Amino acid sequence: MAAPKFTLDESLELRISCATHDDYATRRTHSMTLNPDWTFEVPHDLENESAAAVFGARLSCLDLPKAIEAVRLHVALNLRRAWYDILPLGGSWSIGERRRAPAVSRPTVHLAAMYVRSPRFAASCHRVPAWQVSEMSGQLPWTEWWDRPSASELLGPHPRIAERGGLELLWEAGIHPDTVASIAPEIGPGPHSADLLIHRAYRRYSAKQIRRIHDRVCGAPNATDLLGGRPASTRRGRGRGT
């Protein structure tokens, strides 16, 4: 799954671990500059170390390009800027297999969406250690970037949702509340239960159709907009849609 295309407002200085042979216990830490376009700079020569890797040497920093892509995906999923198909299947919810991510199922949509938002999931998509994703994403001010509704909005009534707190149920299921405006009319006169809206949201397109949408509009944020999310130009925060 390609990382969504959004940029940072400014370069960030991070402290990252550099481990040998994928062994976190061997780590040492050093600085890393993460540039607005998600390129990076580290204080050692990765080109020479890449050549040494041919002879068996190994540094986790050689995986930084892939790890950064995983971080971008992880942050976008938590911001609800990226959409990942979670499919109701029998009595469980299946996290569709895409590219390198393994197929996984969970008993509820909320547990499935929680797994999709985990560092482990993004790491599995790009085949990097989960600790790299956790370490870098934990230093990003991404909670300043999201446009999550306020607690009163999430927990309060909504004209299209039958129960109070329905927006929170959608948010925890990985669905931006703005999606309600596009999917509710398809079901018929409301208000509707949050559970019905969640089922409709995830059944609206098949996994194949979502992939086609993603490819056609050139990015997960735009695909999310097509699925009912807020246009990138109206989102608040420091992470900008491009």
N, C-alpha and C positions, 0 to 999 in steps of 0.2 A: 504494500500500500504506500503510495507516494506521500511524502510529507506535504502538508498544505503550504501554499506560498504566501507567507506573511513575513514582514521584516521587523527588526528591532528598531527602536528610536535612537539608540546609541550603543556604542561598544560597551561590553560588560567584562569585568575582571572576575574570573572564577578561580577557585582552587580545586584541582582535580587530582585523582590518584593515578599513578602510573605503575602498573603491575607487570610482572614477567610471567610468561607461560599461563596467562589467564588465571593466575593464582592471586586472589585479592590479598592474601596474607603477606605477599612480597611487596606490597605497594609502598611507594614513596609519593609525596605530594609535591606539586609545583603549580605555578600560575598558568592560566590560559586566558587569552583575550578572545572573546567571542564578538565578531564584528556584526554590524547591522544586517549584512546580507548572509549571515550564518557561516561565513568563512571563519577560520580561527588561526591563532598564532600560539606556538608553544616554544619554550626556551631550549629545545634540542632539535637535532637534525633528523627529521623523520625520513627524509630521502635516503640517507645513509643507513638508518636503522631498518628501512624497508629492504635494502639490499642485503643486510646482515640476516634478515629473517629467512632468506633463501637457504642459509646454512644452519638454521635451527634456532637462532635468537628470536625472542618474541617480546614485544612490548604492547600493552593494551592501548597505548596512544596511537598505534597504527590503525586501530579500529575507530578513531575519532570521527572520520567522515560519516561512517555508518551510524555511529552512536549519536551524532548530532541530528541526523535525519530521524532517528528514533525519538529523540527528545522533542523535536518539532511536532511529530505525530502525537506523542503523549500529551503535550500541552494543548494542541488543537482539539483532541478528543475531550479533554477536561473542560475546555472552553465551550464545548458543543459547537465548534467550528468545523469539525470533521464528522462525517457520518460513516458508521460501520454497520453492515447488515447483520442484525441479530434476528434470527428467524424462529418463530414459534413452531415447534416440531413435537407433536404429541403432547406430553405433559411437561416438556422442558423447553428451554430456549437455546438454540444452537448458534454459536458464533461461527459464521461461515468461514470456511477455509479460503484464504486468499494469498496468493504468492507463497511466502515461506511461513506464514502464521499457521500453527497447527489448529485443526478443528477442535473446538471445546464446547461443552454444553453445561448449562446451569439450570437449576430447578425453577428459577424465576427470572423475569426480564431484568429486574433491578440488580440481581447478583451477576447476570451476564454482562450488563452495562458496566457494573463496577469492575469486573475483570478487564473489560476492554479499556477502561481508563487507568489500569495499573501499569507501572513501569515494566512489569514482566511481559505484558502483552506487546507493548511497543518494541521492547527488546527482541521478542521472538520474531516480529515482523522483519527485523533487520539483522538478526543473528548476531547480536552483541550481548554482553553480560548485563543483566538487569541492574547491577549496582552502578554501572556507568550512567544509565538513564536516571536512576534515582539521585545520584550525586549531582549531576548537572542541573536537572530540572528543579531540584530543591534549592538551588541558588538563584533561579530566575524569578523576577518579580511578577510571575504570570497571573497571580491573583489580582493584580492591579489592571489587568488587560480585559477581564471578562465583563460581559454585560448581563450577569446573572440578575434576575429580578430581586427586589428587596424581600425580606422575610415576610412582611405583611402581604405582599403580592402573592408570594408562593403559598402562604398558608390561608389566604383569604378566599372569598367566593370569586367565581368567574362565570360570566353569563353563558358560556358554552359547556361548562363542566358541572356535573350534577353535585359532586361532593366538595365541601370546603377542603382546601389543601391539595386540590387536584393538580395544580401547576407544579407543586413540589414532586408529586409522583412522576410527572412527565420528565422533569429535570433530572431526577435520580435514574430514570430509564434512559438517559442520554439524549433526550429530545428537547430542543429549544422550545420554550412556551409559545413563541411566535408561530410555530407549526400548527397550532390549534386552528388558526384562522383559515388555513388552507385545507385541512383534512376534515374538520367538523361538517362543513356543508356537504361533503361527499356522502356522509352517512345518512343525512336527513335531519329533520327538525330535532332540536335538542331541548335542554342540555343532555349531554352524554356522559357516561361514567369515564373516569380517567383510564380505566382498564381497556374499555372499548377503543378509545382514542389511541392508546399505545399499540393495540393490536392492528388498528388500521394504519398507523404510521409505519409500522414495520412490514406490513403486507402490501403497502402501496406499490412498491416496485420489487421485482425479484432481484436476487443478487446480480444476475447477468445484466439487467436493465440499469441497476445502480452503477455497475462498472462502465457501461456504455455512456451514461450521463457524465460520470467522472472524466472519462476520456474526451468526450465531446466538448465540455466546458473548460477543460484544462485546469482542473484543480478541485480538491475536496471542498474548500470554502464555497466555491460557486455551485458545486453540486448540492451542498447543503442549502444554499439559497433557493435552488430549484425545487428542493424538497420542502420548502416552507420556512427556512431560517431567515434571519434579518439580513438584508443586503450589506455587504462588507463596508460600503461607504457610510452607513449609519451607525456602525458599531462604535462603542466608546472604548477608550483605553489606549495603552501604549503599543499593543500589537496591531499593526495596520494590515488590512487586506491589500493585496496587490494584484 
